Amino acid sequence: MILNPNMAATRPSPVVEAKRWIADKTFSPDLPLLNVSQAAPVDPPPLALREAMADIALTLPAAHVYGPVLGLPDLRDEIAAQFSKAYGGTITPGNVAITQGCNQAFCAAMATLAGPGDEVILPTPWYFNHQMWLSLSGVRTVPLPTGDELLPTVAEAEARLTDRTRAIVLVTPNNPAGVEYPADLVHAFADLARANGLALILDETYRDFDSRPSAPHDLFSDPAWSDTLIQLYSFSKAYRLTGHRVGALVASPERLVSVEKFLDTVAICPSQLGQHAALWGLMNLDQWLAGERAEILARRGAVEEGFAKLPDWHLSGAGAYFAYVRHPFDEPSGTLARRMVDDIAVLALPGSMFTPEGDPSGAAHLRIAFANIDTTGIATLMDRLATLS
C-alpha cells in the first residue's frame, strides 16, 4: 500500500484510540461506564436555538447552498463587533474567517505559515490535534516543557528558536491541562514572537469558560496586533454546536487571502446552517451561556475539592473542561488508563497522548474531561478512583 510517510509517522487520534478500548466491552448496570475522555458536549443545543435552526432550515433557501468561502458576512460582522468590545481592541469583519470548526482554523492558519522542514513550538502537554496536523504537514514540532505549574516560559521558548521557527502556539484555557495563562504571560509571548518575526497562534476554544471576569489578555488593544497574532475560536463548546462544525480565525486581512485558498480547497465554505446557528447564539444566548459557564466553574470546584481528598493523587491543573492529574502508581499512564476501564469502568486519556514519546511527565498524568459529568458524577468518579489499586 502506498502511504504518505508523514501520515505513517503520525500517531493515531487519542479519542479514536480510546474508543477502541471500550468498543467490545459490556459494563454492569451496577458499574456503568464513566466516560471522561472527550471534551465535547453530549447534550444538544438549547431548545430555543434548535427551534431557530429548524426555522432557518425550513424558510431560508440560502442555508442549503454554497456560501462565501470566508463565511457568512453577518456572522463575521457580529464576531468582529463582539470581540472588539470584549477585548477592548479593534477587530474588523475583514479580520475574521469562519471555518469548519476550530481544528480547521488551526490547519488553515498553519498552512499559511509553515511547510515541510519548518518548526513550530508547542507547549507540552499539547493539544494532540495540533501536533498531528504539524506531523501530517511535515512540520517539526518543537516541544516546550511547562514545569510543575504547567505554564510555559518565554526564556525556555526563546532558547528553542531557530531560523526555521515559524510560530508559537498557546492554548488558553489549556487543553489538556486546564490552566488559564496569565495575561502578562500571553503578552510576553506576543512580544517574543514580534521581536523574532514569528506568528503567535492563540487558541481560545474554551474562552467562554475562563474563570476570570475580565478579558483574558489585552493583545487586541495594540493597533498592530495583526502583525503577530492569529486567534482561534470555536462555537462547538459555547452553544453545543459540535456536529455543525463552526469555528473562527481572526488574523490580518492579508493572511486571510491565503487562508481563503486553503478553505476553498478543503471545504469550499463552512456549514451554512451551522453559521446561522452561531450567529443566532451570539445575538440571543448571552444569559444562557453565562449559566453554562457558572455550571462548568461549579464542576471545576467539585473536581478541585474531590482531588484534595484523594490520598497520593495530585491535581496539576484544572480549568474549562479539564483536570490534569498526577496519578500515584508506578505504571505509566497509558497502561493505567486501559486498566481503569476494566477495574473501575472509567475511561480517561493518559497524559502520554499529549506529550512526546517517552516523556516522563506524560506517563505520570491523566487528563480528565469533567464537563460532561455533573457534581454527582464527579463524586462518583472520586469514589471509583479511591478504590483503584
Secondary structure, 3 states (H helix, E strand, C coil): CCCCHHHHCCCCCHHHHHHHHHCCCCCCCCCCCEECCCCCCCCCCCHHHHHHHHHHHHHCHHHHCCCCCCCCHHHHHHHHHHHHHHHCCCCCHHHEEEECHHHHHHHHHHHHHCCCCCEEEEEECCCHHHHHHHHHCCCEEEEEECCCCCCCCHHHHHHCCCCCEEEEEEECCCCCCCCCCCHHHHHHHHHHHHHCCCEEEEECCCHHHCCCCCCCCCHHHCCCHHHCEEEEEECCCCCCCHHHCCEEEECCHHHHHHHHHHHHHHCCCCCHHHHHHHHHHHHHCHHHHHHHHHHHHHHHHHHHHHHHCCCCCEEEEEECCEEEEECCCCCCHHHHHHHHHHHHCEECEEHHHHCCCCCHHHHCEEEEECCCCCHHHHHHHHHHHHHCC
